[in-house]
Amino acid sequence: MKGGCHYEKRKYNTTYAKIEYFGRKEQEKIDSKALKEAVINTIVHNDYSYGNSPIIELYSDRVEITSDGGLPQ
């Protein structure tokens, strides 16, 4: 999984640069730590009793995560 995450990061998570007074500041479009947390939460909290797996869709401008999980009743 670790290698796969790095591949997807390079492929989909482009970096943009902002030129500031003190130099160049580069930032990823999608925060890697937030994405990792969202993927882990989706896998852990998905309700697998329906037989559905979580869906993670990567687009050039966003990430969409669909899960059958929910809040406990």
Secondary structure, 3 states (H helix, E strand, C coil): CHHHHHHHHHHHCCEEEEEECCEEEEEECCCHHHHHHHHHHHHHHCCHHHCCCCEEEECCCCEEEECCCCCCC
